[in-house]
Amino acid sequence: MATKHSHGPNFGRHVDNCPRCIELAGGAAPVDAYSRRTEAPKTTAHTCGGPVFGKKTPGCPRCDELIAGAEPVRWAGQEMRRGLTRGYGSERANTGGYPTRREIHDHFAPGSPHHRGACGPVCTFGDW
């Protein structure tokens, strides 16, 4: 963890007796406040910018892995949508823990708890 500034905000100006300002003036790297990645990526990075319309670029390390048969990255949202749109949403395990198509239909159907107002003044269905 970097040393903290001993002063309040000053819009990027250095303060002479601040330990962090002295570190920065000496060449220390600034803290990246917006970086949320805490672990290394699980796949090799594309150097080609990624496949455009599925077309892979020979010479790109990740494209070469995909051409050789590596598994493409799957995101949780993609898995949920794929399971619900292809009819595989009969079990929670197939939807990544999201409501199944049947549960959604049962909650919002005419005469359902949603239409009777049983889910409260603000519907929180699926927020678990």
Beta strands, then each sheet from edge to edge (+ up, - down):
end
